[in-house]
């Protein structure tokens, strides 16, 4: 189950314009460039993203309607 959640989170991030640039160790989220070590609110509006050595890591909180941060 944990592997499925991680896979779904990675798929969601890839579909939302989140990516990495290994050449300079920066990360891109919906067109915004973040430097290695930087943390920001992901483009989904509720998860926290972090750039670590050119790789985006993220919390895996569901943020649709009725979710933890999705309102009702």
HELIX and SHEET records of a PDB file:
HELIX    1   1 UNK A    2  UNK A   15  1                                  14    
SHEET    1   A 3 UNK A  18  UNK A  21  0                                        
SHEET    2   A 3 UNK A  26  UNK A  29 -1                                        
SHEET    3   A 3 UNK A  32  UNK A  34 -1                                        
SHEET    1   B 3 UNK A  39  UNK A  41  0                                        
SHEET    2   B 3 UNK A  48  UNK A  52 -1                                        
SHEET    3   B 3 UNK A  55  UNK A  58 -1                                        
END                                                                             
